Amino acid sequence: MREIKTSKLRKASDLLGNKYGKEGSASREEFKKEAIAYYYGEILKEKRKELNLTQEELSKRVGLKRSYISKIEKGETDMQISSFIRIAEALGLKFSLI
């Protein structure tokens, strides 16, 4: 097994800071917003595929356009919470408040 020298590894926070600005900056907050949209889109897409549903089938179940479902799955839109809940419920995903 090869030894990895951790002294040469860079921290994720440093990499993000260099590319998107300091924590709390407008550019860093925009990155976070886009990352979250992408993350939730991936969750919905993976569940949809697991259920063998097309975007068209899902869109009919929830009363939204297929193109909107596509944008959500790509993280290209800031979806409303009501849309997220409708889609999640149609996919059988459950959420609980802790």
N, C-alpha and C positions, 0 to 999 in steps of 0.2 A: 504494500500500500504506500502511496506517495504522500509525503508530508506537505501540508499546506502552511505557508508562512502567513499567519494572520496579521502580522504587522503591515503587510502590503495591501490588505483588504480595506476597502473604503466603506464607511458607514452609509446605510441607505439614506439617512437624514441628510448627510453631506451631498450625496448624489442628487437628491431631490432639490436641495437648496441651490445647488449649482445650476440645475436645469430650469426650475420653476420659481426660484426666489425663496426668501426666508419664510419660515413659518409665520402665518398671519398676514403675509403680503397678498395683494389682490391676485397676482398671478398664481400663487400657491393655492389660494382658496378656490380659484377657478379649476385648477388641476384636480383638487380634491372632489369638487362637484362632478367633474367629468368622470373621475375614477369610480365614484359611487354609482353613477348612472350606468357605467359599463358593467360593474359588478352585479347589480340587480338585474340588468338585462341578460347577463350570462346565466344567472340562476333561473330566470323564467324560460329562457331558450332551452336549457338543458332539461328542465322538467317537461316542457312541451315535446321535445324529441323523445324523451323517455316514455311518454304516453302515445307516441306515434301520431301526433297531431301536426297538421300543416299550419302555417301561419293563417291561411285562409279559414280553416276550420276553427281555430282559436278566435279569430276576429269575429266570426259569426256567433260564437258562444257568448262573447262579451259585448257585442254591438259596437265594435270599433273597426276602423279601416285596417286592412292588411298592411298597408304601407306604414301605418302608425305602429303596429306590432313589430314590423321590421326595424323601424327606427329605435324602438325601445330595446330590442335585442342587440342592436349595434351600439347602444349607449349614445345615440345621436340626438336624443331629445330629453328634456326635463319633464318626465311624466307627472301627472297629477296623482296624488295619493289615492284618489278614488279609482283611477284607472288601474293603478298597481294592485289595489285590493280586489277589484273585479277580475283581473287576469289571474292573480294568485289563487283566488277561490275557484275559478274555472279549472285550474290545474290541480286542485286538491291540496294546495299548500295552506298550512295553518300557522297563525302567529299568536303569540301570547305575550302579554305585558308582564314583566317581572317586577 
